[in-house]
Amino acid sequence: KAVFGEYAYKIPISSTKSMTGHLLGAAGAIETIACVLSIRHGRIHPTINYEEKDPCCDLDYVPNVPRDRRVDRALSNSFGFGGQNATIVVGRFQE
């Protein structure tokens, strides 16, 4: 919210970890593949097993079923043990 302001409420948020579990070293690669496939196919993967909405989490989460929507850019955050963090932004190729 601090970065995107009011636009933050229009950005769909999902988690691959809900489907794969904790992948340790491969997590960043799987996350990047999921982002690229969302851009390519226009489908945002869901956060599965989402049962109860937290009233403090008021953004646009994608619960339990995929959402069809054009995706031009995707951002992935990977947080590892010991404070290792990585972020990547991928986007649709523009000619």
N, C-alpha and C positions, 0 to 999 in steps of 0.2 A: 504494500500500500504506500509505503514511503517512496518507492521508486516510480511506480506507475500511476499513483493518484487514483482518480475515479475510474480510469481505464482498467485498473486491477480487477474490477468486478466483471469485466467482459472477457477475461483471459481464462480459458478452461484449464483446470489443474487435475492431474491424475498421477497415479503411482504404479510403476511396473513392479515394485517390490511386493505389492500385494499379491501378485501372480507368480512371482519367481522365488520369493524368499530372499535371504541375504546371500548374495553371490560373491562376496569378498572381491577378489581382483578383477572379475569379469563384469562387475556391475556397470561401470562406465561405458563399456562397449555395448552391452545389451541396451542400456538407456539410449545411446546414440542411434542404434539400429531402430529402436521403437520410434524415435523422433523422425528419422528419415522416412520410415514407412508411413507415418502419419501424414507427412507432407506429400508423399507419392500417391497415397490411396484416399486421402481426404477423410480419414477416420481416426478419431481420437480414442485411444484405448482407455478403459475405465479403471477405477480403483475398485477391485472386487472385495467382497465381504464387508462392504460399507453398510452398516446397519443403523447407526444412530448418529444423527447430525449434532455436532457440537455447536451450541449457539455462539460461541466465541469465534468460530471459523465461518465467516460469512462470505467467502469468495465463491467462485463458480467451479465447484468440484464436479467430476464426472463419475457418478456412482454406479457401479454394477453392470452397466451395459455401455457398449461403445457409442460414440456420438459421431454422426456423419457431418462433416463441416470442412470447408476448404481451409487448409493450413498452409501459410506461407513461410512462417518461421516457428521454430520450437526451441525452447531453452531447457536444458537438463542440468540439474545440480546433483553431484555425487559427493556424499560425505562418508569418509572412512574412519577406521579406528585410528586413534592417536592424532586426530585433528587434520587428517589429509582430506582436502576438499578440491573439487574440480568443477568447473562450469563450462558448458559448451553451448553455443547458439548455432543452429543450422538453419538454412533457408533455401527456398525454392530458387532455382537458377533463373535469372532475369536476362533476356537477350537485349 
